[in-house]
Amino acid sequence: MRKYTTLLFDADETLLDFPAAEKAALGKVCEKFGIEFSEEIRATFSRINLALWKQLEKGLITRDLIRIRRFEQFAEHFGIKADASEMAVYYVECLSTFAILLDGAEELCKTLSENYELYIITNGIGTVQQQRLAKSGLLPYFKGVFISEEVGSQKPQKKFFDHVLTHINEKDKNKICVVGDSMSSDILGGINAGLDTCFFNPWGREEIYTPTYTANGFDALLEIFN
């Protein structure tokens, strides 16, 4: 008999290839604003963006500030004269159009949905994540989607997980497991909410906290939840 009835899946870098989407969207921004795209451009923006989202996880910054500040810092770093607000708006428009799946993600969701109720729990901008998930083809396998902007709090805050637990069918925490690639949002958030966690880690990231399980790929996930 399976221990769990319900799996709460992170989206980006667990099911969706966010770095690829970010690169494609930033490439469009650079093209529009006359910036020569390069690996240095991509890596610098990614670093700035990630650092700001980590601040959001800690409650040190608002989501609205992130949208523009990442481009203010980006423009300042490279001495770019383009308007950061305009770049921010166009970036969000472009990012919404890219729903690039990790290899095997759809097959994983299809298989697991036959035995579990699946939900997506993701930090991000509501319109962006909704559009990307709709384009991904994954939504038929999920009972619901919880996006931090729409919930009004973000992982790893307990308030986010309390909202999720109120709105899913399963009420027994022992039968719910969080699956995600982020130690700071998925694993810590799940632990603080009193849930089992599965660290999706094909990237070889450090285990700062102690998840219930660790999976180095989709095959390993299927073994854990078989």
N, C-alpha and C positions, 0 to 999 in steps of 0.2 A: 504494500500500500504506500502511495506517495505521501510524503510528509506535508507538502504544501498544496494549496488549491489555487494560490494567487501569486503572480510574479509582477513586481513593479520595475519596469525597464527604463533606464536612462536612454536618451536618444543619441546625442552627439558623441562620437567615438565609442559607442557601444553598438549602435545599429546603423547610424549615418556617419559618413566620412566627412566630418566637419572641416578638417584641414584642407581637403580638396575643394569643398564649397567656398571656404574663406578665400582660398587662392584664386578661384575663378571669379568671385565677386570683386575682389580687390583688383584683379586684372582689368575688369570692366571699368572700374573707377579710374584707374590710371590711364586707360585709353581715352576716356571722356575728358579728363582734365589735363591731358598732354604730359603725363608723367611716364618716364621710361620704366617699364616694369622689370624687376630683377629679383633674384633670390634674396638679396639683401633687403629689398623693399618688403617682400613677403614675410621674411623672418622677423623683421623689426616690427611690422604691424601686428603680427601674431603675438609677439612678446608683449607689446603694449596692451593689446586687447585682453590677453589672458590675465595680466596683472590687475587690470581694472575689474574683471569679473571676479577675481579672487577677493578684491576689496569689497565687492558687493556681497559675496558669501558671508563676510565678516560684519556686514552692516555699516561699512565705512563710507559708502557712496551710493547714490541712487542709480537706477537703471537709465533714467533719462539723461543723467550726466554722462554716463558711459558712451552713449550714442555719439555725442559730439566730442567729448574730451579725448577719445582715442584718436580722432582725426586731428585735433588740435596738437596733441603730442607728436603724432606722426608727421604733420606738416612742419612743426618746429624742428624736429630731429633732422629732416632733410632740407630745410630751408625752402619749402614749397609755399608759393604765394596764393594758391587756390583757396577758396572759401571753405573752411572746415565744415560748416553747417550744410552747405550744398553737397559736399562729398559724403557726409554722414547720411543724408536722405537718400542719395543715389545708391550708396552701398547697401542699405537695408532693402531697397527695391530689388537690387540684383541678387542679394543673398537669398531672398524669398523664392527665387526661381531655380535654385540649385538643390536638388534632393538626391545626393549621391550615396548609394548604399555601400556599406562594407560588404565584401564578397561573402555570400552565404547568408546574409541577414534575413532575406525574405524566406528562405527555406527553413531557417531556424524558427522564425515566428510562426510559420505555418505548422510546423511539427509540434511546437510547444502549445499552440492554441488548441490542439486536439485534446489536451489533458489539463490545461490550466486556464484560468482567467488572466489575461494579460492587460496591463495598463502601462501607459507611458508617463513618466515623471521627468520633466525637463526644465532647466533654467533657461530663460530666453525671452525674447520679445514675442508677444502673443501672435501677431499677424505673420511674422516671419516663420515661426515654428509651425503654425497651423498650415500655411501654404506649403512648406517643405514636406511636412508629413503627408499632406493630401497628395502631393506629387510622387511620393515615395512608393506608393502602392501597399504600404504596411497597415494602414488603418483597418482594413477588414478583419485583421487578426486581433485587434485590441478592443476591449470593452469601453475604454475611455482614455482621455488625454488630460494631463494636468500640467499646465505651463505656469511658471512662476509669476509672470506679469499678471496673468488672469487670476491666479490664486491670491495674490497680494502679499506673498512672501516667497522666499526661495530656499532651495536646499543649501545648507543642511539645517535650516531653522526648524525647530520642532513644530512651529505653527504650520509650516507647509505640509509636513507629514500628518499632522492632526487633521488637516483639511482633507487630505487624500483618504485617510482611514475612515473619515465620516462619510465619504461618497463612493466607496467601493462596497461590493456585496459581502465579502468576507470580513467578519469582525474579530475573529480569533487571531491575535498577532502571531501565534505559533505556527500558523498556516500561511504566512505571508513572507516572501523573501524579496529584498531589494537587489537588483542586478545593475551594476554600473562600473564605469572606468575611473571615476574620480574618488580618491581617498577623502578629499576635503568636503565634497558635497554628498555623494552617494553613500559611501561607507560610513562616514561619521554621522551623517543624517539618519541613516537607518539604525545605527547603534543607539543614538540618542532617542530615537522613537521606540526603542524596544523591539526592533525587528531583526531577523536574521539577514545577513548580507552576503552577496557573492561579488567579489572583486573581479571584473573582466579586465584582464591584464596581458594581452598579447604584446604590449609595448615594453614590458619589463620594468615597470615603474616600481618605486620603493613602496613597501607596505608600512605606512606610518602608523596605521591603526590595525586592529586584528579582525579581519572579516571571518564569517563562518566558513566560507569557501573561497578559493581562488581558481579562476579558469583562464588558461592561456590562449583560448580560442573558442570558436563555436562548437567544435566537437567535444571539448571538455565541458562546456555548458550542458550539452545534451546528455553527457554521462552523469553529471550531477543531478539533473532533473529527469532522469529516465523513468 
